[in-house]
Amino acid sequence: MFLCLDSLTRTFGSFTALQDVTLRLEPGRIGLLGPNGAGKSTLLKILMGLLPPTSGSGTVLGLDLRTGGNELRRRIGFMPEADALVPGLTGLEYVTLAGELYGMPRRQAQRRSHEVLSYVALDEARFRKVEDYSLGMKQRVKLAQALVHDPAALLLDEPTSGLDPAGRDVMLNLIRELGRDHGKTIVLSTHLLADVQAVCDQVVVVAGGHVRSQGTTATMCTSRSDRWRVKVQGEPTRFLADLTAGGATVIAADGRGEFRIAVPQPWSNRRFFQLAEANAVTLRSIVRDDESVEEFFLRTVNAA
């Protein structure tokens, strides 16, 4: 078990950032999904031992959150949302400093810094000052400092924030590879649904300081037996009219012959083929239109 939390609460004066958070998470690629201000960054800092919980208990990698601070930081890499860069240091010096702060001897930290900077494609920029880096380079050097001590788990706070599409793809590919090919447990904290869909196999939804839902994408999204995506070739007007007359509803059309259709119950898919043949159109595909992660997220947060 990677993470066990029991009734974890964190307050700041009269403000409650997290309340009664209870979680059980296996190792893997975990999406911590929620709107801005949901409590995600506070939770990451508690998992790193940087903030104590106000009440409740928990373990990460078998280490107690209240007493395992130094060991937690040796076994976990943390990429903060803020720049957290040190002006005047080169990329190599910055990552080496991070390695020393994680508890590595300086020579080992320097050697490892060269390796991780090459891994994140910053080998040619390692001797440049970090303040001269582009935004994409700054995000990658933050990932490098989280990797320098070869941690078992990575906590990544909004790692694609502000990146252009190309930079975002580079970052997500690195994260996916770290989990899939290098066996790292990754907690990806983000408000971007597409990032979770691209990388994660588990999802935790946080809103208003509470955990609203958790599970895999496949089990969390509702399976809808009454919704279908139907793609046709040919003029669809009469086909759709007959579907509507039979009690179906066309929810959306993409303008290229694909339609999202809600059907009455009970319904046999043979009816699609019968109506297509009767109206001289060809069915190219029929697939179940299950709930997307975006639909699930909006349903979960709005129900909070």
N, C-alpha and C positions, 0 to 999 in steps of 0.2 A: 504494500500500500504506500503510495506516494504521500498522501495528505489525509489527515483526520482532524476535523474541527468539530468541537462540541459547544454550542451556544456561545459562540465568540461575539463579544460586543466591544466596540471602541467608541468612546465619547471624547469630545473636545469641549470642555465646559458644559454648556447646556445643549450643544449640538451632538447628535448621535450619527456618526459616520457609518457604523456597522452595527447591526442588531441581531442577536440570536442566530449567527451564521453557523450552520451545521452542514458539513460536507464530508464525503468519502470519495477520494479520487485515486484511480489506479495510474501507474506511469503511462505516459503517452504524450500526445500533442493536445493540449487543453486550451480551449478558447474561453477567456473570461470576458464576457460580452455584456455591455451595458452602456447607457447614455453617459455623457459627461456629468460628473458629480454623483455617480451611483455608489461610490465607495471602493472602486477597483484599486486605485493607487494606494489607498490606506491598507487594503488587504494585502497587497504585495509587500509593503513595508513591514507589516506584522509577520508575514511568512519569512522575511529575511532576518527577523529579530531586531529590526531597527526601531520598531514601535511595540511596546508591550500592550496586550489586550487589557481593556478595563475590567472585563470579566470573561469567564469561559476558559476553555483550554484547547490545546491542539498539539499535533506533532507534524513535522515535515521530515521525510526521509528517516522516520523513527526518532527524531530529536525533538525535545520539548521546546515549544515556542518561548517559554519564559526563561529557561535556563540554558538553552543551547546556542546562544547568540554567536559566539566566535566560530564554533564548529559549523553552524548553519551557513555562515558566510564563506567558510572554506569549501563547502559542498554545493553551494548555489551561486550562479552568476546572475547579476542584476543589471539590466539595461534600463535606466530611468527615462522618463519622458522628457525631462528638462535636459539641456545641453550637457551640464555637469562636466564641461571641459575646462582644462587649466590653461589659460592664455600663456604664451611664451614657451610651452612645451611642444616638442615635435610629436608626431603620432607614435613613434617608437618610445619616447620618454613617457608619454601619457599612459600607454598600455603597460609599460614596465612598472610604473608607479602603482597602477591598479594591481598588478601581480604581487607586488610587495605588500600592499594593503590587505590582500587576500591571504598573506602569510608565506609567500614564496621567497626563498633566498634571491638576492638581486641578480646574480649571474643566471640562475635558472629562469627568472622572470624575463630577462633580456632575450635569452635564447627562444623562449616560448613566444615572446612578443613578435619576433621576426616571423615565426610560423603562422600565427593567427592573422597578422596583417597581410601576409600572402594569401591566406585562405579567403579573406574578405576583399581581395583584389585591391589592396592598398600598399603593395610592396614598393611601388615606384614613388609613393607619396610618404613613405615612413619618416623621412627626414625633414618634411615640411611642417611648419607650425600649424597646430590644429585650428587656430582662428582663421587661417587662410583656406581651410577646406570648404568645399561646397556642402550644401545641406545633406546630399546623399552620402558624401564621404564622412561627414560628422556622424550620421546614423550608423554607418558601418564601423567607424572606429569605436563607437560606444558598444557595438556588438562584440568587437574584438576584445575590449577590456573585460566584458562579461565572460568571455571564453578563455582568457589567458591562463587560468589555473585549472583548466579541464574539469569543470564542475559536472556533477551528475544531473543537475537540473538548471534550467534557465528561466528567469522571470523577466519578461519583456514588456515594458510599459509603452504602448502606442509606438511600436518600432517603425511604422510606415508614415507617421505623422508628417505632413507637409511635403512628402515626396511626390515627384511627377510619376506618370505611369511606368516609365522605364525603371526609375529608381525603386519604385514599389515592387515591381516584378523581381528585381535583383534581390531585394531584402526577403521577400516571401520565398524565393527559391532557396536562399541560404537557410532560412528557418526550417523549411520542409526537409532539406537535406540533413540538417543537424538531428532532427528527430528520426527520420527514416533510416539514414545510413550510418549515423554515429550513435544512435541509441540514447540521445538526450531526452529527458522529460522536459517539456516546454510548456510554460504558462504564458499564453499570448493575451495580454490585456488590451482591449480595443473597443471602440464604438463602431468599427467598420465591419459590417456583416460579410462583405466579400472576402476580407482577410481571413475570417474564421472559416468560411467555406473552402478557401483555397488551401488551408494548412491543417486544420484541426480535426481530430476524430472524436473528441469529447467537447461538450459545451456547458458552461455554467452562465446563467443569466442573472445579473445583479441589477437591482433598481431600488432606489431609495434606501440603500443600506441593507437590503434584504436579499437573500437568494430566492429568486422566483421560480427557477427550474434548473435541472441539470440532467445530463444524459448524453447519448450519442445523437448526432444529427438525425440518423435514420429513425431512432425511437422517439425523439422529441417532436418531430414534425408529424402532423396528423395524416394518416393514410385515408384518402377520400375516394370511396367506391363510386361516388356520384359525379366525379369530375374527370374529364378526359381532354387530352390534347389530340385533335384530329387534323391531319394534313390531307388536303385533297388536290387533285389536278383536274382542271376543267372549270367551267363556269358554275360557281357554287350557289347561286341565288335560290333556285328551286329546291335544291338539296337542303339548304338551311331553313327555307320556309316550311318544308315538310317536317324537319326536326322540331321546329317551334310548334307546329300544329300538333305534334305528338307529345308535347309537354316538356321538351328540352328547352334550355336557355343558352343563347350564345353570350358568353361573358366577355370575350375579347377576340379580336382578329388582328393579325399582324400585317395584313395587306398582301401577303404572299401565299395565301392558301392554307394557312394554319390557324385553327380556331380553338379557343378554350370553351368547353361546353359542359354545362351542368345538366344531368339527365334525371328524370324521375325514377323512383324505385317502385317495383322492381324493374330492371332494365337488362336486356340482352344485347351484347355487342353485335349480334347478327343484324339488329335493326339498322346499324350504320351501313352495313354492306347492302342490305335490301334497298335502302333509300338512295344510296350511291348508284346502284345499278338502275333504279327506276328513273334517275335524273341525269344519267349519262356523265357521271364524274367518276374518277378513279381515286380510291383511298390509298394514299401513300404510306400513312402510319396512323396507329391509334396507340397512345400511351397514357397511363394513369397520370392525372394532374394532381399529385400530392402536394401538400403544403410546403412552401419554400422556407428556408431559414429566415428570410426577411419577414414573411407572413407570420411565422411562429414568434419571432422576436416582438413584432408590433402587437400581436395578440397577448403575449405574456406581459409586456410592459404596460399596455393600456389597461390590463385587468388588475394591475397593482393598486 
